[in-house]
Amino acid sequence: MRNVVSRKKRFWTRAALVAGVCLTIGGGAAGNAHTDKKTEAVMRTRASGSFDVTLAPLTLGDKAADATLGRMSIDKVFHGDLEATSKGEMLTAMTAVTGSAGYVAIERVGGALHGRRGTFVLQHTGTMTRGEQQLSITVVPDSGTDQLAGLVGRMTITIEDTKHSYDFEYTLPVK
């Protein structure tokens, strides 16, 4: 039995080491650009700035929905390293527990990222558990167009008072 446990431990230790090396070489989640089995040079960088956002309530498709569910339009104007606008939609769910909720959203962003023009789609998944927030915003795979084709990345959002800012870690194929 001890020998089996020891072999399992070595296996998982090696698996963790291989995964760590792959993430280091690939640059983590933002570095896993699809390359069709060719080695393609990628540029890994970070963009930051501020944005203005306008949310407006929309009617839910289910007229029998209760007050805990919501739907909103999203309109943004990005400033800084990303000079762009976006349009999208958000679905929300509130709970009976104060500070607990969830949302999902999709937004199409169009403009220039560090001077490279095109569009891409961001997918949001957010939850709040009794005030504790978790948010994931990622570029939808293969959604980049024009000079942003091949874009892969993750965005974080910070809200201080009423000011919104973003930090966007991304990779793009080298021009």
N, C-alpha and C positions, 0 to 999 in steps of 0.2 A: 504494500500500500504506500509506503514511504517513497519508493522508487517512482510510482505513478504520479504522486503529488509533486515530486521533484521535477519530473519531465514536463508536467503541465505548467509549473512555475517557470521553467526555462523557456517553454514555448511562448507564454504570454509576455515574458521579459523580452524575447527576441521580436515578437510582433509589435510591442510598444516601441522598441528601438527602430524597427523598420518604418513604422508610421511616423515617428519623429523625424527621421532622416528625410522621408518623402515630403513632409510638410516643410522642412527647412529648405530643401532643394526647390520645391515648388512654390515657396513663398506663402504657405498657408492658404486659407480660403480665397483670398484675393488673387493668388498667383496661379490658380488652376485653370488657365485658359485652354480651351480645346484647340488642339493643333493638328488633327488628322494625321497622327503618327509622324509628322515632320517636326523638327526642332525649329521653333520660330522665336526670334528675339522679341522679348517683351520689355516694355518700359513700366516699371513699378513706381508709383508716385502717390502724392497726397494733395488733395485740393481742399481749400477751406474758404469760408466766407459767411455771409449772412443771407437770409431770405425773408421775404414777406409772404404771408399766407392768408388766403381768404377761404373760409369754410362756409357753405350754405346748405341748409337742410334740403333733402330731396324726399319725395314720396317713396315708400317701400312698395315693392310689387305685391306683397300680401297685405291687403287692406284690413285683415283681421289681426295684424301684428299688434302686440302690446307695446306699452311705452318703454320697455327695456331695450328694444331694438331700434336702431337708427341708421340712416343713410345720408351721406353728405357729399357734395362736390368739393373738390380741392383745386384751387388756383394758386400757383406760386410764382414768384419772381426771384431768381437766384442772383446774387451779387458776389464778386470776388473771383476766385479761380474758375468757377462755373458761372458763366454769364448766360442765363437761360430762363425759360418759362416752362411751367408744367401744368397739365390738367389731369385730373383723376377723380376717382370715387373711393369712398370709405364706407365700410359697414361697421357698426358698433353694437356692442351688447353691454348693458349695465346689469348689475346684480343687486339683490336686496342688501348686500353687505357694503357699507360705505367704503369707498376706496378700491373696490374690486370691479374690474371691467375688462373688455377686450376689444381689439379692432383689427381689421385687415384693410389694406388699401392697395390700389394699383395706380401709378401715375406715369404718364409719358412725358419725358423731359426733352426739350429741343433747344439747341443753342450751341455754345462753344465751351469746351472743357480744355483749359490751358491752350486756347487758340484753335483746337481741333473741333470742327463743326460736325453736327449730326444729331441724331435722336437716340434715346434708349429708354427702357422701362424700369422703374423701381417698384419692388414689391415690399410692402410693410406688413409685419406681424407684431402686434403689441399686446401685452397683458399688464394688468395692474392687480396685485394681490394685496389688499388692505394697505394701499399706498406705495407698495414696493413695485417699481416699474421694470419691465423687461421689453426691449424693443430691438427688432432685427429689420434692417432695411438693406436689401440686396438688389443688385442688377439682375434682371431676368436674363438667363443665359441666351446668347445669340440675338439679343434685342437691339444691339448697337447698329447704327446705319452710317453710311458715308465714312467720314474720317474717324468715327467712333466704332466702326465694325470691330468685333473682337473684344470689346470692353467687358471687363469682369471687375466687380468691386462690392464694397460694403460702405454704407453711410451711417454716421451717427448724427443725432440732432441734439442740440443743447438749447434749452429755453431758460433765459434769465429775465425776470420780470416779464415783459411782453416781447422781448427781443429773441429772435430765432437765429441760430447759427448751425452750420453743418461742418463736418469733417468727413472727407470722402477718400478712402484708401482704395486705389484701383490699379489695374494693369491694362495696358494697350499694346498691340503689336507695334514694333518700332517702324516708323515711316520708311 
